[in-house]
Amino acid sequence: MSFRPCSRVACPDESAATLTFDYADAMAVLGPLAVQREPHTFDLCARHARLTAAPQGWQLVRLRTVDGPDTESGFTI
């Protein structure tokens, strides 16, 4: 897999997670990095994934990674 930078402006770090939105259910899902970049998702580095919050009134679902909950990324539930 080639280097995919974080989607946050001016962040040069490599992506570690993918954030998707389900507008019908007012839900944001943060999970492991998708195999390939998709147009309506956001690839985030570990720091930005850890700091991500859902918009007011939305639910944020954090999916576990293959590495488990004690990884350095800190974005697992």
PyMOL Python script that loads the backbone (N, CA, C, O; Angstrom):
from pymol import cmd

cmd.read_pdbstr("""\
ATOM      1  N   MET A   1       0.838  -1.168   0.000  1.00  0.00           N
ATOM      2  CA  MET A   1       0.000   0.000   0.000  1.00  0.00           C
ATOM      3  C   MET A   1       0.885   1.235   0.000  1.00  0.00           C
ATOM      4  O   MET A   1       1.876   1.283   0.730  1.00  0.00           O
ATOM      5  N   SER A   2       0.548   2.226  -0.801  1.00  0.00           N
ATOM      6  CA  SER A   2       1.359   3.438  -0.872  1.00  0.00           C
ATOM      7  C   SER A   2       0.980   4.401   0.259  1.00  0.00           C
ATOM      8  O   SER A   2      -0.067   4.257   0.891  1.00  0.00           O
ATOM      9  N   PHE A   3       1.838   5.369   0.495  1.00  0.00           N
ATOM     10  CA  PHE A   3       1.628   6.358   1.541  1.00  0.00           C
ATOM     11  C   PHE A   3       0.357   7.158   1.271  1.00  0.00           C
ATOM     12  O   PHE A   3       0.171   7.697   0.180  1.00  0.00           O
ATOM     13  N   ARG A   4      -0.511   7.230   2.274  1.00  0.00           N
ATOM     14  CA  ARG A   4      -1.722   8.054   2.184  1.00  0.00           C
ATOM     15  C   ARG A   4      -1.695   9.049   3.329  1.00  0.00           C
ATOM     16  O   ARG A   4      -1.788   8.662   4.494  1.00  0.00           O
ATOM     17  N   PRO A   5      -1.566  10.336   3.005  1.00  0.00           N
ATOM     18  CA  PRO A   5      -1.485  11.336   4.071  1.00  0.00           C
ATOM     19  C   PRO A   5      -2.842  11.544   4.747  1.00  0.00           C
ATOM     20  O   PRO A   5      -3.891  11.228   4.186  1.00  0.00           O
ATOM     21  N   CYS A   6      -2.790  12.071   5.935  1.00  0.00           N
ATOM     22  CA  CYS A   6      -3.986  12.420   6.696  1.00  0.00           C
ATOM     23  C   CYS A   6      -4.804  13.435   5.899  1.00  0.00           C
ATOM     24  O   CYS A   6      -4.239  14.284   5.210  1.00  0.00           O
ATOM     25  N   SER A   7      -6.124  13.351   5.990  1.00  0.00           N
ATOM     26  CA  SER A   7      -7.016  14.263   5.273  1.00  0.00           C
ATOM     27  C   SER A   7      -7.096  15.648   5.903  1.00  0.00           C
ATOM     28  O   SER A   7      -7.592  16.581   5.272  1.00  0.00           O
ATOM     29  N   ARG A   8      -6.619  15.799   7.130  1.00  0.00           N
ATOM     30  CA  ARG A   8      -6.666  17.107   7.785  1.00  0.00           C
ATOM     31  C   ARG A   8      -5.665  18.042   7.115  1.00  0.00           C
ATOM     32  O   ARG A   8      -4.549  17.643   6.781  1.00  0.00           O
ATOM     33  N   VAL A   9      -6.077  19.279   6.927  1.00  0.00           N
ATOM     34  CA  VAL A   9      -5.268  20.278   6.238  1.00  0.00           C
ATOM     35  C   VAL A   9      -3.927  20.455   6.943  1.00  0.00           C
ATOM     36  O   VAL A   9      -3.872  20.604   8.164  1.00  0.00           O
ATOM     37  N   ALA A  10      -2.867  20.438   6.175  1.00  0.00           N
ATOM     38  CA  ALA A  10      -1.492  20.671   6.622  1.00  0.00           C
ATOM     39  C   ALA A  10      -0.944  19.576   7.535  1.00  0.00           C
ATOM     40  O   ALA A  10       0.080  19.791   8.184  1.00  0.00           O
ATOM     41  N   CYS A  11      -1.578  18.430   7.607  1.00  0.00           N
ATOM     42  CA  CYS A  11      -1.050  17.330   8.407  1.00  0.00           C
ATOM     43  C   CYS A  11      -0.279  16.389   7.480  1.00  0.00           C
ATOM     44  O   CYS A  11      -0.872  15.795   6.578  1.00  0.00           O
ATOM     45  N   PRO A  12       1.024  16.245   7.687  1.00  0.00           N
ATOM     46  CA  PRO A  12       1.838  15.407   6.810  1.00  0.00           C
ATOM     47  C   PRO A  12       1.903  13.937   7.233  1.00  0.00           C
ATOM     48  O   PRO A  12       2.543  13.126   6.563  1.00  0.00           O
ATOM     49  N   ASP A  13       1.238  13.592   8.349  1.00  0.00           N
ATOM     50  CA  ASP A  13       1.351  12.237   8.889  1.00  0.00           C
ATOM     51  C   ASP A  13       0.583  11.216   8.039  1.00  0.00           C
ATOM     52  O   ASP A  13      -0.357  11.553   7.319  1.00  0.00           O
ATOM     53  N   GLU A  14       1.017   9.973   8.150  1.00  0.00           N
ATOM     54  CA  GLU A  14       0.386   8.883   7.407  1.00  0.00           C
ATOM     55  C   GLU A  14      -0.950   8.497   8.040  1.00  0.00           C
ATOM     56  O   GLU A  14      -1.092   8.503   9.263  1.00  0.00           O
ATOM     57  N   SER A  15      -1.912   8.165   7.208  1.00  0.00           N
ATOM     58  CA  SER A  15      -3.242   7.777   7.671  1.00  0.00           C
ATOM     59  C   SER A  15      -3.202   6.462   8.429  1.00  0.00           C
ATOM     60  O   SER A  15      -2.441   5.556   8.090  1.00  0.00           O
ATOM     61  N   ALA A  16      -4.041   6.369   9.472  1.00  0.00           N
ATOM     62  CA  ALA A  16      -4.136   5.154  10.281  1.00  0.00           C
ATOM     63  C   ALA A  16      -5.579   4.690  10.424  1.00  0.00           C
ATOM     64  O   ALA A  16      -5.820   3.565  10.863  1.00  0.00           O
ATOM     65  N   ALA A  17      -6.546   5.536  10.062  1.00  0.00           N
ATOM     66  CA  ALA A  17      -7.961   5.216  10.244  1.00  0.00           C
ATOM     67  C   ALA A  17      -8.781   5.893   9.152  1.00  0.00           C
ATOM     68  O   ALA A  17      -8.326   6.845   8.518  1.00  0.00           O
ATOM     69  N   THR A  18      -9.990   5.390   8.943  1.00  0.00           N
ATOM     70  CA  THR A  18     -10.899   5.984   7.970  1.00  0.00           C
ATOM     71  C   THR A  18     -12.186   6.393   8.679  1.00  0.00           C
ATOM     72  O   THR A  18     -12.763   5.617   9.440  1.00  0.00           O
ATOM     73  N   LEU A  19     -12.627   7.616   8.420  1.00  0.00           N
ATOM     74  CA  LEU A  19     -13.849   8.158   8.995  1.00  0.00           C
ATOM     75  C   LEU A  19     -14.904   8.251   7.903  1.00  0.00           C
ATOM     76  O   LEU A  19     -14.663   8.812   6.834  1.00  0.00           O
ATOM     77  N   THR A  20     -16.083   7.688   8.189  1.00  0.00           N
ATOM     78  CA  THR A  20     -17.202   7.767   7.248  1.00  0.00           C
ATOM     79  C   THR A  20     -18.413   8.320   7.987  1.00  0.00           C
ATOM     80  O   THR A  20     -18.497   8.239   9.212  1.00  0.00           O
ATOM     81  N   PHE A  21     -19.343   8.878   7.232  1.00  0.00           N
ATOM     82  CA  PHE A  21     -20.552   9.448   7.813  1.00  0.00           C
ATOM     83  C   PHE A  21     -21.786   8.772   7.222  1.00  0.00           C
ATOM     84  O   PHE A  21     -21.858   8.529   6.018  1.00  0.00           O
ATOM     85  N   ASP A  22     -22.759   8.470   8.093  1.00  0.00           N
ATOM     86  CA  ASP A  22     -24.067   7.969   7.680  1.00  0.00           C
ATOM     87  C   ASP A  22     -25.062   9.067   8.037  1.00  0.00           C
ATOM     88  O   ASP A  22     -25.531   9.154   9.171  1.00  0.00           O
ATOM     89  N   TYR A  23     -25.374   9.900   7.053  1.00  0.00           N
ATOM     90  CA  TYR A  23     -26.198  11.072   7.298  1.00  0.00           C
ATOM     91  C   TYR A  23     -27.624  10.702   7.705  1.00  0.00           C
ATOM     92  O   TYR A  23     -28.221  11.405   8.520  1.00  0.00           O
ATOM     93  N   ALA A  24     -28.176   9.638   7.172  1.00  0.00           N
ATOM     94  CA  ALA A  24     -29.538   9.227   7.505  1.00  0.00           C
ATOM     95  C   ALA A  24     -29.686   8.857   8.972  1.00  0.00           C
ATOM     96  O   ALA A  24     -30.734   9.103   9.571  1.00  0.00           O
ATOM     97  N   ASP A  25     -28.647   8.268   9.558  1.00  0.00           N
ATOM     98  CA  ASP A  25     -28.693   7.850  10.957  1.00  0.00           C
ATOM     99  C   ASP A  25     -27.935   8.800  11.890  1.00  0.00           C
ATOM    100  O   ASP A  25     -27.815   8.522  13.083  1.00  0.00           O
ATOM    101  N   ALA A  26     -27.432   9.900  11.367  1.00  0.00           N
ATOM    102  CA  ALA A  26     -26.644  10.860  12.152  1.00  0.00           C
ATOM    103  C   ALA A  26     -25.537  10.127  12.920  1.00  0.00           C
ATOM    104  O   ALA A  26     -25.400  10.257  14.136  1.00  0.00           O
ATOM    105  N   MET A  27     -24.761   9.358  12.166  1.00  0.00           N
ATOM    106  CA  MET A  27     -23.713   8.534  12.770  1.00  0.00           C
ATOM    107  C   MET A  27     -22.401   8.704  11.998  1.00  0.00           C
ATOM    108  O   MET A  27     -22.378   8.716  10.767  1.00  0.00           O
ATOM    109  N   ALA A  28     -21.317   8.835  12.757  1.00  0.00           N
ATOM    110  CA  ALA A  28     -19.972   8.852  12.189  1.00  0.00           C
ATOM    111  C   ALA A  28     -19.290   7.557  12.621  1.00  0.00           C
ATOM    112  O   ALA A  28     -19.402   7.150  13.777  1.00  0.00           O
ATOM    113  N   VAL A  29     -18.587   6.913  11.697  1.00  0.00           N
ATOM    114  CA  VAL A  29     -17.922   5.647  12.002  1.00  0.00           C
ATOM    115  C   VAL A  29     -16.429   5.815  11.741  1.00  0.00           C
ATOM    116  O   VAL A  29     -16.014   6.175  10.639  1.00  0.00           O
ATOM    117  N   LEU A  30     -15.631   5.547  12.773  1.00  0.00           N
ATOM    118  CA  LEU A  30     -14.182   5.630  12.682  1.00  0.00           C
ATOM    119  C   LEU A  30     -13.627   4.227  12.842  1.00  0.00           C
ATOM    120  O   LEU A  30     -13.783   3.601  13.890  1.00  0.00           O
ATOM    121  N   GLY A  31     -12.982   3.742  11.801  1.00  0.00           N
ATOM    122  CA  GLY A  31     -12.483   2.377  11.830  1.00  0.00           C
ATOM    123  C   GLY A  31     -11.095   2.272  11.244  1.00  0.00           C
ATOM    124  O   GLY A  31     -10.459   3.283  10.946  1.00  0.00           O
ATOM    125  N   PRO A  32     -10.626   1.049  11.079  1.00  0.00           N
ATOM    126  CA  PRO A  32      -9.304   0.824  10.484  1.00  0.00           C
ATOM    127  C   PRO A  32      -9.208   1.474   9.099  1.00  0.00           C
ATOM    128  O   PRO A  32     -10.221   1.713   8.442  1.00  0.00           O
ATOM    129  N   LEU A  33      -8.006   1.747   8.682  1.00  0.00           N
ATOM    130  CA  LEU A  33      -7.776   2.367   7.380  1.00  0.00           C
ATOM    131  C   LEU A  33      -8.348   1.499   6.275  1.00  0.00           C
ATOM    132  O   LEU A  33      -8.050   0.307   6.198  1.00  0.00           O
ATOM    133  N   ALA A  34      -9.163   2.091   5.423  1.00  0.00           N
ATOM    134  CA  ALA A  34      -9.758   1.373   4.297  1.00  0.00           C
ATOM    135  C   ALA A  34      -8.668   0.930   3.330  1.00  0.00           C
ATOM    136  O   ALA A  34      -7.608   1.551   3.249  1.00  0.00           O
ATOM    137  N   VAL A  35      -8.932  -0.132   2.609  1.00  0.00           N
ATOM    138  CA  VAL A  35      -7.952  -0.679   1.668  1.00  0.00           C
ATOM    139  C   VAL A  35      -7.590   0.347   0.601  1.00  0.00           C
ATOM    140  O   VAL A  35      -6.429   0.457   0.206  1.00  0.00           O
ATOM    141  N   GLN A  36      -8.576   1.090   0.141  1.00  0.00           N
ATOM    142  CA  GLN A  36      -8.293   2.135  -0.839  1.00  0.00           C
ATOM    143  C   GLN A  36      -9.070   3.389  -0.484  1.00  0.00           C
ATOM    144  O   GLN A  36     -10.096   3.326   0.193  1.00  0.00           O
ATOM    145  N   ARG A  37      -8.581   4.511  -0.940  1.00  0.00           N
ATOM    146  CA  ARG A  37      -9.225   5.797  -0.669  1.00  0.00           C
ATOM    147  C   ARG A  37     -10.548   5.876  -1.417  1.00  0.00           C
ATOM    148  O   ARG A  37     -10.624   5.542  -2.599  1.00  0.00           O
ATOM    149  N   GLU A  38     -11.591   6.321  -0.720  1.00  0.00           N
ATOM    150  CA  GLU A  38     -12.911   6.497  -1.307  1.00  0.00           C
ATOM    151  C   GLU A  38     -13.241   7.987  -1.304  1.00  0.00           C
ATOM    152  O   GLU A  38     -12.759   8.722  -0.442  1.00  0.00           O
ATOM    153  N   PRO A  39     -14.061   8.446  -2.262  1.00  0.00           N
ATOM    154  CA  PRO A  39     -14.304   9.880  -2.392  1.00  0.00           C
ATOM    155  C   PRO A  39     -15.030  10.526  -1.210  1.00  0.00           C
ATOM    156  O   PRO A  39     -14.802  11.707  -0.949  1.00  0.00           O
ATOM    157  N   HIS A  40     -15.881   9.821  -0.494  1.00  0.00           N
ATOM    158  CA  HIS A  40     -16.670  10.449   0.565  1.00  0.00           C
ATOM    159  C   HIS A  40     -16.256   9.986   1.958  1.00  0.00           C
ATOM    160  O   HIS A  40     -17.074   9.957   2.876  1.00  0.00           O
ATOM    161  N   THR A  41     -14.985   9.624   2.112  1.00  0.00           N
ATOM    162  CA  THR A  41     -14.452   9.234   3.407  1.00  0.00           C
ATOM    163  C   THR A  41     -13.242  10.107   3.714  1.00  0.00           C
ATOM    164  O   THR A  41     -12.714  10.791   2.837  1.00  0.00           O
ATOM    165  N   PHE A  42     -12.812  10.073   4.966  1.00  0.00           N
ATOM    166  CA  PHE A  42     -11.661  10.854   5.391  1.00  0.00           C
ATOM    167  C   PHE A  42     -10.654   9.918   6.035  1.00  0.00           C
ATOM    168  O   PHE A  42     -10.975   9.219   6.995  1.00  0.00           O
ATOM    169  N   ASP A  43      -9.440   9.904   5.509  1.00  0.00           N
ATOM    170  CA  ASP A  43      -8.356   9.113   6.090  1.00  0.00           C
ATOM    171  C   ASP A  43      -7.650  10.001   7.107  1.00  0.00           C
ATOM    172  O   ASP A  43      -7.237  11.115   6.785  1.00  0.00           O
ATOM    173  N   LEU A  44      -7.514   9.507   8.331  1.00  0.00           N
ATOM    174  CA  LEU A  44      -6.932  10.303   9.408  1.00  0.00           C
ATOM    175  C   LEU A  44      -5.710   9.621  10.004  1.00  0.00           C
ATOM    176  O   LEU A  44      -5.648   8.394  10.083  1.00  0.00           O
ATOM    177  N   CYS A  45      -4.740  10.427  10.422  1.00  0.00           N
ATOM    178  CA  CYS A  45      -3.587   9.892  11.140  1.00  0.00           C
ATOM    179  C   CYS A  45      -4.055   9.474  12.539  1.00  0.00           C
ATOM    180  O   CYS A  45      -5.179   9.780  12.937  1.00  0.00           O
ATOM    181  N   ALA A  46      -3.200   8.783  13.271  1.00  0.00           N
ATOM    182  CA  ALA A  46      -3.570   8.293  14.597  1.00  0.00           C
ATOM    183  C   ALA A  46      -3.946   9.435  15.541  1.00  0.00           C
ATOM    184  O   ALA A  46      -4.891   9.304  16.319  1.00  0.00           O
ATOM    185  N   ARG A  47      -3.230  10.535  15.484  1.00  0.00           N
ATOM    186  CA  ARG A  47      -3.512  11.665  16.377  1.00  0.00           C
ATOM    187  C   ARG A  47      -4.871  12.280  16.081  1.00  0.00           C
ATOM    188  O   ARG A  47      -5.653  12.520  17.000  1.00  0.00           O
ATOM    189  N   HIS A  48      -5.163  12.540  14.808  1.00  0.00           N
ATOM    190  CA  HIS A  48      -6.450  13.132  14.462  1.00  0.00           C
ATOM    191  C   HIS A  48      -7.603  12.152  14.678  1.00  0.00           C
ATOM    192  O   HIS A  48      -8.710  12.571  15.018  1.00  0.00           O
ATOM    193  N   ALA A  49      -7.365  10.872  14.489  1.00  0.00           N
ATOM    194  CA  ALA A  49      -8.404   9.869  14.770  1.00  0.00           C
ATOM    195  C   ALA A  49      -8.743   9.873  16.255  1.00  0.00           C
ATOM    196  O   ALA A  49      -9.912   9.797  16.632  1.00  0.00           O
ATOM    197  N   ARG A  50      -7.729   9.962  17.083  1.00  0.00           N
ATOM    198  CA  ARG A  50      -7.933   9.967  18.530  1.00  0.00           C
ATOM    199  C   ARG A  50      -8.698  11.219  18.974  1.00  0.00           C
ATOM    200  O   ARG A  50      -9.501  11.149  19.904  1.00  0.00           O
ATOM    201  N   LEU A  51      -8.462  12.346  18.330  1.00  0.00           N
ATOM    202  CA  LEU A  51      -9.084  13.612  18.708  1.00  0.00           C
ATOM    203  C   LEU A  51     -10.437  13.864  18.048  1.00  0.00           C
ATOM    204  O   LEU A  51     -11.101  14.848  18.372  1.00  0.00           O
ATOM    205  N   THR A  52     -10.853  13.004  17.137  1.00  0.00           N
ATOM    206  CA  THR A  52     -12.092  13.211  16.399  1.00  0.00           C
ATOM    207  C   THR A  52     -13.316  13.084  17.301  1.00  0.00           C
ATOM    208  O   THR A  52     -13.396  12.191  18.145  1.00  0.00           O
ATOM    209  N   ALA A  53     -14.248  13.980  17.107  1.00  0.00           N
ATOM    210  CA  ALA A  53     -15.528  13.944  17.814  1.00  0.00           C
ATOM    211  C   ALA A  53     -16.638  14.076  16.778  1.00  0.00           C
ATOM    212  O   ALA A  53     -16.436  14.656  15.711  1.00  0.00           O
ATOM    213  N   ALA A  54     -17.799  13.540  17.094  1.00  0.00           N
ATOM    214  CA  ALA A  54     -18.943  13.621  16.188  1.00  0.00           C
ATOM    215  C   ALA A  54     -19.594  14.998  16.308  1.00  0.00           C
ATOM    216  O   ALA A  54     -19.494  15.650  17.348  1.00  0.00           O
ATOM    217  N   PRO A  55     -20.257  15.434  15.245  1.00  0.00           N
ATOM    218  CA  PRO A  55     -21.001  16.697  15.343  1.00  0.00           C
ATOM    219  C   PRO A  55     -22.072  16.598  16.425  1.00  0.00           C
ATOM    220  O   PRO A  55     -22.514  15.502  16.770  1.00  0.00           O
ATOM    221  N   GLN A  56     -22.481  17.730  16.952  1.00  0.00           N
ATOM    222  CA  GLN A  56     -23.495  17.751  18.006  1.00  0.00           C
ATOM    223  C   GLN A  56     -24.757  17.032  17.536  1.00  0.00           C
ATOM    224  O   GLN A  56     -25.254  17.292  16.441  1.00  0.00           O
ATOM    225  N   GLY A  57     -25.269  16.130  18.365  1.00  0.00           N
ATOM    226  CA  GLY A  57     -26.464  15.371  18.032  1.00  0.00           C
ATOM    227  C   GLY A  57     -26.186  14.084  17.256  1.00  0.00           C
ATOM    228  O   GLY A  57     -27.112  13.329  16.960  1.00  0.00           O
ATOM    229  N   TRP A  58     -24.929  13.830  16.926  1.00  0.00           N
ATOM    230  CA  TRP A  58     -24.537  12.635  16.193  1.00  0.00           C
ATOM    231  C   TRP A  58     -23.894  11.634  17.128  1.00  0.00           C
ATOM    232  O   TRP A  58     -23.419  11.989  18.207  1.00  0.00           O
ATOM    233  N   GLN A  59     -23.883  10.388  16.710  1.00  0.00           N
ATOM    234  CA  GLN A  59     -23.211   9.322  17.445  1.00  0.00           C
ATOM    235  C   GLN A  59     -21.911   8.989  16.727  1.00  0.00           C
ATOM    236  O   GLN A  59     -21.883   8.903  15.500  1.00  0.00           O
ATOM    237  N   LEU A  60     -20.831   8.802  17.489  1.00  0.00           N
ATOM    238  CA  LEU A  60     -19.547   8.389  16.924  1.00  0.00           C
ATOM    239  C   LEU A  60     -19.291   6.945  17.328  1.00  0.00           C
ATOM    240  O   LEU A  60     -19.245   6.628  18.517  1.00  0.00           O
ATOM    241  N   VAL A  61     -19.126   6.072  16.343  1.00  0.00           N
ATOM    242  CA  VAL A  61     -18.822   4.665  16.585  1.00  0.00           C
ATOM    243  C   VAL A  61     -17.358   4.453  16.243  1.00  0.00           C
ATOM    244  O   VAL A  61     -16.926   4.752  15.129  1.00  0.00           O
ATOM    245  N   ARG A  62     -16.591   3.936  17.201  1.00  0.00           N
ATOM    246  CA  ARG A  62     -15.172   3.654  16.996  1.00  0.00           C
ATOM    247  C   ARG A  62     -14.992   2.141  16.923  1.00  0.00           C
ATOM    248  O   ARG A  62     -15.247   1.428  17.894  1.00  0.00           O
ATOM    249  N   LEU A  63     -14.556   1.664  15.778  1.00  0.00           N
ATOM    250  CA  LEU A  63     -14.355   0.234  15.583  1.00  0.00           C
ATOM    251  C   LEU A  63     -12.948  -0.163  15.978  1.00  0.00           C
ATOM    252  O   LEU A  63     -12.007   0.609  15.792  1.00  0.00           O
ATOM    253  N   ARG A  64     -12.797  -1.349  16.516  1.00  0.00           N
ATOM    254  CA  ARG A  64     -11.477  -1.854  16.908  1.00  0.00           C
ATOM    255  C   ARG A  64     -10.623  -2.133  15.676  1.00  0.00           C
ATOM    256  O   ARG A  64     -11.134  -2.436  14.599  1.00  0.00           O
ATOM    257  N   THR A  65      -9.324  -2.023  15.860  1.00  0.00           N
ATOM    258  CA  THR A  65      -8.392  -2.364  14.794  1.00  0.00           C
ATOM    259  C   THR A  65      -7.899  -3.790  15.003  1.00  0.00           C
ATOM    260  O   THR A  65      -8.169  -4.406  16.035  1.00  0.00           O
ATOM    261  N   VAL A  66      -7.190  -4.297  14.038  1.00  0.00           N
ATOM    262  CA  VAL A  66      -6.614  -5.637  14.138  1.00  0.00           C
ATOM    263  C   VAL A  66      -5.617  -5.701  15.286  1.00  0.00           C
ATOM    264  O   VAL A  66      -5.459  -6.750  15.911  1.00  0.00           O
ATOM    265  N   ASP A  67      -4.943  -4.591  15.570  1.00  0.00           N
ATOM    266  CA  ASP A  67      -3.931  -4.550  16.621  1.00  0.00           C
ATOM    267  C   ASP A  67      -4.527  -4.615  18.027  1.00  0.00           C
ATOM    268  O   ASP A  67      -3.803  -4.916  18.976  1.00  0.00           O
ATOM    269  N   GLY A  68      -5.791  -4.350  18.186  1.00  0.00           N
ATOM    270  CA  GLY A  68      -6.436  -4.414  19.496  1.00  0.00           C
ATOM    271  C   GLY A  68      -6.489  -3.061  20.184  1.00  0.00           C
ATOM    272  O   GLY A  68      -5.997  -2.065  19.652  1.00  0.00           O
ATOM    273  N   PRO A  69      -7.091  -3.028  21.378  1.00  0.00           N
ATOM    274  CA  PRO A  69      -7.344  -1.749  22.053  1.00  0.00           C
ATOM    275  C   PRO A  69      -6.125  -1.087  22.687  1.00  0.00           C
ATOM    276  O   PRO A  69      -6.209   0.081  23.067  1.00  0.00           O
ATOM    277  N   ASP A  70      -5.019  -1.769  22.814  1.00  0.00           N
ATOM    278  CA  ASP A  70      -3.856  -1.173  23.465  1.00  0.00           C
ATOM    279  C   ASP A  70      -2.833  -0.628  22.492  1.00  0.00           C
ATOM    280  O   ASP A  70      -1.650  -0.544  22.822  1.00  0.00           O
ATOM    281  N   THR A  71      -3.264  -0.259  21.305  1.00  0.00           N
ATOM    282  CA  THR A  71      -2.331   0.271  20.317  1.00  0.00           C
ATOM    283  C   THR A  71      -2.037   1.731  20.599  1.00  0.00           C
ATOM    284  O   THR A  71      -2.758   2.390  21.347  1.00  0.00           O
ATOM    285  N   GLU A  72      -0.991   2.218  20.003  1.00  0.00           N
ATOM    286  CA  GLU A  72      -0.572   3.597  20.185  1.00  0.00           C
ATOM    287  C   GLU A  72      -1.556   4.578  19.562  1.00  0.00           C
ATOM    288  O   GLU A  72      -1.604   5.736  19.979  1.00  0.00           O
ATOM    289  N   SER A  73      -2.343   4.152  18.576  1.00  0.00           N
ATOM    290  CA  SER A  73      -3.237   5.068  17.874  1.00  0.00           C
ATOM    291  C   SER A  73      -4.293   5.641  18.809  1.00  0.00           C
ATOM    292  O   SER A  73      -4.667   6.805  18.666  1.00  0.00           O
ATOM    293  N   GLY A  74      -4.782   4.856  19.759  1.00  0.00           N
ATOM    294  CA  GLY A  74      -5.715   5.358  20.746  1.00  0.00           C
ATOM    295  C   GLY A  74      -7.120   5.598  20.250  1.00  0.00           C
ATOM    296  O   GLY A  74      -7.899   6.239  20.956  1.00  0.00           O
ATOM    297  N   PHE A  75      -7.485   5.127  19.088  1.00  0.00           N
ATOM    298  CA  PHE A  75      -8.826   5.400  18.588  1.00  0.00           C
ATOM    299  C   PHE A  75      -9.746   4.205  18.655  1.00  0.00           C
ATOM    300  O   PHE A  75     -10.814   4.234  18.044  1.00  0.00           O
ATOM    301  N   THR A  76      -9.387   3.163  19.362  1.00  0.00           N
ATOM    302  CA  THR A  76     -10.237   1.987  19.457  1.00  0.00           C
ATOM    303  C   THR A  76     -11.147   2.073  20.675  1.00  0.00           C
ATOM    304  O   THR A  76     -10.881   2.826  21.612  1.00  0.00           O
ATOM    305  N   ILE A  77     -12.225   1.291  20.650  1.00  0.00           N
ATOM    306  CA  ILE A  77     -13.135   1.277  21.800  1.00  0.00           C
ATOM    307  C   ILE A  77     -12.782   0.128  22.710  1.00  0.00           C
ATOM    308  O   ILE A  77     -13.428  -0.064  23.740  1.00  0.00           O
TER     309      ILE A  77
END
""", "prot")
cmd.dss("prot")
cmd.show_as("cartoon", "prot")
cmd.util.cbc("prot")
cmd.orient("prot")
